[in-house]
Amino acid sequence: MTQDERMDAAAPPAAEVARVQRRTVWVLSIGQVLGGLAFGVTISLGTVIAASVSGDESFAGLATAAITLGTAVLAVPLAAFARRFGRRRSLAYGMAIALVGVVLVVTAVRIDSFPLLLLAFLLIGAGQAANLQSRFAAADLATDASRARDLSIVVWATTIGAVLGPNLTGPGEKIGAALGMPTLTGAYVFTLVAQVLGILLYLVALRPDPLLMAQRVVAHRAATQTVGAIAKPDRPVVARYAIFAVAATHGVMVSVMAMTPVHLLHHGADLTIIGITISLHVAGMYALSPVFGILADRIGRVQTILVGQGFLVAALLTASFGQDSTTSVTIALMLLGLGWSASTVAGSALLTEASSEDKRTRRQGISDFTMSIVGAAGAILAGVTLGAIGYGGLALVVGVAVVAVAALSPIVLRTGVARRG
């Protein structure tokens, strides 16, 4: 039995819960910086390493595919583990699995083994699964008035690591050469350090465990027949809508974003312009997430999801009708990131509070699994669609998912979703 489980069965005072929640958000935010840093390095080098080890550029995309598959496969088991043992162990173990994957990447490059490399990237997906789970951990002890805001702060922290990570490849190569590491793997030194620090952070600082404390609060309120902000009735229709909205939004974002570099290259843009476009897209995804969190707390979760869908509509129309303009495509990618941010933050908060405590973590795992699978499928089908009807056609086709999310929202609102739920 863990220290958290040995704690007194009585629910802690509201002031203590609030104090733990504030600490939890800070710890998770730091963890997201470390996790984002590690993941940023991995993504920036993965395709290059895959092409080098396989000897065939057509296999380069398998690195990202393996990471995405690993994220999807491990999302539900990590959520189940969190349900039983708490977020602290689940997040630390997810990063530990990814740490093994990083070591295997370096080993695979050294011995020139492509199958081992793909296995390594599959394991690295556990780190991304842990990063995704962090946003739900921020909501475990949150109240209705601050749930989306707290969740969005943790999402925002990803920005720091995601921006810094790709910029460490140059210095990493110099460090790797000094350490005798294989070519292209030097930057993974930063990944190793970040993963180790993240594991230690969660094991040491994420105490008391937010999920285990939330379970105690819910159990106490059930026993005393009281109602609280953490204890929620189960609303399966709303939960299913939240899962669908997050997955559909992610699929739209990945489909268009993944094909944008190819489209820009075909229209004469250089790598610098492409890099700036993707950087602005990433900024749109994360930089304003606290704004959307506050908005979701004030006007409602479903309403903020619809705001996100509005951004997506603007993005897709701009991309379709402005496909021949690099400026228009860049603006479209920024709007795409903003739409993803608003819908993901609000959808994640909606899923959390639409699920009773006994179903919450399982549904969160299912949401992350669905999100990852839809994203992977979207990226694959987007390539086929791009070849068939072009970039502008792709943007219009994926708009079907946006229409579906918007069309289903009145059904959810009729179930009696409150202003902040």
Stockholm file with secondary structure:
# STOCKHOLM 1.0

chainA/1-421         MTQDERMDAAAPPAAEVARVQRRTVWVLSIGQVLGGLAFGVTISLGTVIAASVSGDESFAGLATAAITLGTAVLAVPLAAFARRFGRRRSLAYGMAIALVGVVLVVTAVRIDSFPLLLLAFLLIGAGQAANLQSRFAAADLATDASRARDLSIVVWATTIGAVLGPNLTGPGEKIGAALGMPTLTGAYVFTLVAQVLGILLYLVALRPDPLLMAQRVVAHRAATQTVGAIAKPDRPVVARYAIFAVAATHGVMVSVMAMTPVHLLHHGADLTIIGITISLHVAGMYALSPVFGILADRIGRVQTILVGQGFLVAALLTASFGQDSTTSVTIALMLLGLGWSASTVAGSALLTEASSEDKRTRRQGISDFTMSIVGAAGAILAGVTLGAIGYGGLALVVGVAVVAVAALSPIVLRTGVARRG
#=GR chainA/1-421 SS CCHHHHSCSSCCCHHHHHHHHHHHHHHHHHHHHHHHHHHHHHHHHHHHHHHHHHSCGGGTTHHHHHHHHHHHHHHHHHHHHHHHHCHHHHHHHHHHHHHHHHHHHHHHHHHTCHHHHHHHHHHHHHHHHHHHHHHHHTTSSCCTTTHHHHHHHHHHHHHHHHHHGGGGHHHHHHHHHHHTCCTTCTTHHHHHHHHHHHHHHHHHHSCSCHHHHHHHHHHHHHHHTCCCSSCCCCCHHHHHHHHHHHHHHHHHHHHHHHHHHHHHHHTTCCHHHHHHHHHHHHHHHHTTHHHHHHHHHHHCHHHHHHHHHHHHHHHHHHHHHTTTCHHHHHHHHHHHHHHHHHHHHHHHHHHHHHSCHHHHHHHHHHHHHHHHHHHHHHHHHHHHHHHHHHHHHHHHHTHHHHHHHHHHHHHHHHTTCCTTC
#=GC SS_cons         CCHHHHSCSSCCCHHHHHHHHHHHHHHHHHHHHHHHHHHHHHHHHHHHHHHHHHSCGGGTTHHHHHHHHHHHHHHHHHHHHHHHHCHHHHHHHHHHHHHHHHHHHHHHHHHTCHHHHHHHHHHHHHHHHHHHHHHHHTTSSCCTTTHHHHHHHHHHHHHHHHHHGGGGHHHHHHHHHHHTCCTTCTTHHHHHHHHHHHHHHHHHHSCSCHHHHHHHHHHHHHHHTCCCSSCCCCCHHHHHHHHHHHHHHHHHHHHHHHHHHHHHHHTTCCHHHHHHHHHHHHHHHHTTHHHHHHHHHHHCHHHHHHHHHHHHHHHHHHHHHTTTCHHHHHHHHHHHHHHHHHHHHHHHHHHHHHSCHHHHHHHHHHHHHHHHHHHHHHHHHHHHHHHHHHHHHHHHHTHHHHHHHHHHHHHHHHTTCCTTC
//
